[in-house]
């Protein structure tokens, strides 16, 4: 088992997600933000590269508009920022699309990207999926990410279900999913964060489904 060459990527930890329509609901940002800062502190102590990403919808846009308070990083992240951090502004869901992040990661000999931030149902998902074709191993920290309630013509899903479902999906193929504490332990030990795979996830899912359909025992 090779030693991961990691970078921590902070995805859109912007004020836009801490109030209003896009406020993170699960885990509540009051819980996920301290986990994000814990990951930053662990990465800093370990000396691994850190990239900070901000989303833009363009000047004058109703959300993520540069020059507005909502576009800015949360103060807990901004206060930890150093000149060594890579700064990225993106306009698509994936942190790789239309940015120079891939070149920076390869220039730093990174093969494993740890994602924290928002939202699980958009930029975390999109980034983890695109990373597969780029050749990066992805880690997603379950308690340092978050989702919102969603409803449209296809149905309604509460934020807890969105977050939990997508993490199970990612851990079945595109990413190793774990808590910040588990990741910090793996980081210190220079080990991989354990993840799932499609075959074992399918087998476990089939077993769970069978259990749920079994008659109750008297």
LUMLO-298033 format. One record per residue (C-alpha): residue in one letter; z, y, x. Coordinates in steps of 0.2 Angstrom, whole numbers, plus 5000, padded with zeros to 4 digits. Layout:
N
aZYX;...
//
This chain:
218
x500050005000;x499450165008;x500550325009;x499950454995;x499350615002;x499850724988;x499650904981;x500650974967;x499551064954;x500351184942;x499251194927;x499351354916;x501251384916;x500851554908;x501751664896;x500551614883;x501351454880;x503151514878;x502951604861;x501751634847;x500451514841;x500251414857;x502051394860;x502451224868;x503351114855;x503650944864;x504550924875;x505151104871;x504751224885;x506651254887;x506651074894;x504951054902;x505051224912;x506651164922;x505751004926;x504151104932;x505251204944;x506151054950;x504450984955;x504051144964;x505651134973;x505350954978;x503550984984;x504151134994;x505551035002;x504250895006;x502951015013;x501550955002;x500251084996;x500451174980;x499051244969;x499351364954;x498151374940;x497951504927;x496751494912;x495651644907;x494751664891;x493951824897;x494352014896;x494852064878;x495051884872;x496451854859;x497251734871;x497351704890;x496651884893;x496851944911;x497852094912;x498952054897;x500751984899;x500251824891;x499051784905;x500451804918;x501351654926;x503151624919;x504351714930;x505251554936;x503551494943;x503051674950;x504751694959;x504351534969;x502551574973;x502151594991;x500551645001;x500351465006;x499951414988;x498151394982;x497751514968;x496451454955;x495851544939;x494851424927;x493851444911;x493751264906;x495051134902;x494951034918;x495651114934;x494151054943;x492751124932;x491951284939;x493351304952;x493451274971;x495051164969;x494151004974;x493551074990;x495351144994;x496050974990;x494850885001;x495051015015;x496950975014;x496550785015;x497350754998;x496950594988;x498350604975;x498550754963;x500150774953;x499950874937;x501250974929;x501151114916;x500251134899;x499551074888;x499550884888;x498250884874;x497050994883;x497051034902;x498150894908;x497050764899;x495450844904;x495950864922;x496650684923;x494950614916;x493850714927;x494850664943;x494250484941;x492450534945;x493050644959;x493950504968;x495750574966;x497250474960;x498150574947;x500050574943;x500650664927;x502550704925;x503050664908;x504450784906;x503550924915;x502150934903;x502050974885;x501050974869;x500851064852;x500651014834;x498850994829;x497950994812;x496150994808;x494850914797;x495250744806;x497050754802;x498850804807;x499850754822;x501550824827;x501850874845;x502950724849;x501650604844;x500250694853;x501250704869;x501850524868;x500150454863;x499150544877;x500450494890;x500250314885;x498350334885;x498350414902;x499550284910;x498350144904;x496950204915;x496850384921;x498550424929;x500150364934;x501450434922;x503250454926;x504750574925;x505050714938;x506550624945;x505550464948;x504150564956;x505350654967;x506050484973;x504350424976;x503850584985;x505350564997;x505050385000;x503150425003;x502650294990;x501550284975;x502150324958;x502050164948;x500750164934;x499950054921;x498249984919;x497149944904;x497349754904;x499249754905;x499349894893;x498149804881;x499249644882;x500849734880;x500149834865;x499549664857;x501249594859;x502149744852;x500949744837;x501349564834;x503149594834;x503049734822;x502049624810;x503249474811;x504349444796;x506149514797;x507349384803;x508749344791;
//
